[in-house]
Amino acid sequence: PEGLLDWVCVSPKDQMYPDVKIRQRTGDELKCVYVGQDLTMYDDLRQGFDHAFLQPCYMEAESVEWNGKNFAETEEVVKKNSGWRLSLQTHKWMGVD
């Protein structure tokens, strides 16, 4: 019913579950974790969202250098692709599960 939800955020796990179809195709924000994938895979999905965020993948098991490089790559991709904004997996950087 209208008014039941005031904000819908969708964060596809398409890299972890490539065979699972994304069913929620509308909402307020779309958050995608960037691991080097071709962003055109999100073109149709982005149409249903007001905001699109790209987040560098943070991996605790990787080095500071690896995570820093991934952040820099994601930042460059966002700069080159209007319509995407940079976001962080803050909970991961802080060590919160």
C-alpha positions, 0 to 999 in steps of 0.5 A: 500500500502507498505510504508503507515504505518511504525509501527503497534501496536495491543492491543486486548481488549479481556478481555472487548470484549471476543466475538469479534474476533481479525482481525488484526493478524500481526504487529510490536508489540502486547500489552496485558493487563494482568489481570491473564489470561492464556497466551496460548490464545495469542500463535497463535496471537503472531506468527504474531508480532515482539514484544510482550508486557505484561502490568499490568492492572492499575485501577484508582479505585483500591488502590496503593497496588492492582495496585502494586500487579498486577504489581508484578504479571505481572513482575513475569509472564514475567520473567517465559515466554520468548518471552514476555517483560514488558511494562506499560500503562504509560498514565494510571499511569500518569492519562492521558485518 
